[in-house]
Amino acid sequence: MKRRQFLPFLLLASLALTAYPRLHRRLLRYQSHRAAATTTAQIEPQLHEGDLIFHTSQSAQSQAIQLATHSHWSHCGIVYQQGGQWQVFEAVQPVKLTPLVDWVARGQGGHFVTKRLRDAATALTPAALARLKAAGQPMLGHHYDLYFGWSDDRIYCSELIWKVYARGLGRRLGQLQQLRDFDLSHPAVQAKLRERYGAHLPLADTVISPVSIFESPELVTVLNR
């Protein structure tokens, strides 16, 4: 197609996307997924089972989590290999295994970081990985915990990681905190708290944040994409 013919085509395509926002969103999802597929194909040889992966979620609560914890990271999961494919064990709705390519595509800008135990070479033996997976199995299928409680009835992302590593390997990744320890001053955070709890905030509830695990001295960064 000649340049003069191609320019009107681009203009029409741009107008079509503007006029049909659903079509535009589908195109963006398609592009994100293609980019994620390329990225995951490149990094797969560097992954180990039991690695932790972090990104910035595009969920409605992501901004509030970032503001309250003073962190870029708002979602995380554990990387496993199953059926010859890399998966992320994560607490969404419900707790489940998500193909790695889908998980990467969901993150803001396709960016993510993977972390690993400093002593993974000796600590994450096949037997240890089996214990890690077994520790998470009872939580598979549980509902996502919008209220960030500490029971197993409902589970949120960093809680899942903390409990799986604590119960499977006796490793406590990150410091447990109380809700009052976070920065609750921003209007966006306060709005989300009112939406979830009303006027009675459970300030003494035990909480583990994504950034607390991310900054654990027991972990080292493996990939930063």
PEJOPE-V148774 format. One record per run of one state. SS is the DSSP state (hx for helix, st for strand, lp for the rest). FROM is the first residue (numbers start at 1). TO is the last residue. Records with the same first field share a line. If there is no record, write none. Layout:
BEGIN
SS = FROM-TO, FROM-TO
END
This chain:
BEGIN
lp = 1-2, 20-20, 47-51, 56-61, 70-74, 83-84, 92-94, 107-107, 111-112, 118-119, 124-125, 138-142, 145-153, 156-156, 170-176, 182-186, 198-205, 208-209, 215-218, 225-225
hx = 3-19, 21-46, 62-69, 100-106, 108-110, 120-123, 126-137, 157-169, 179-181, 187-197, 210-214
st = 52-55, 75-82, 85-91, 95-99, 113-117, 143-144, 154-155, 177-178, 206-207, 219-224
END
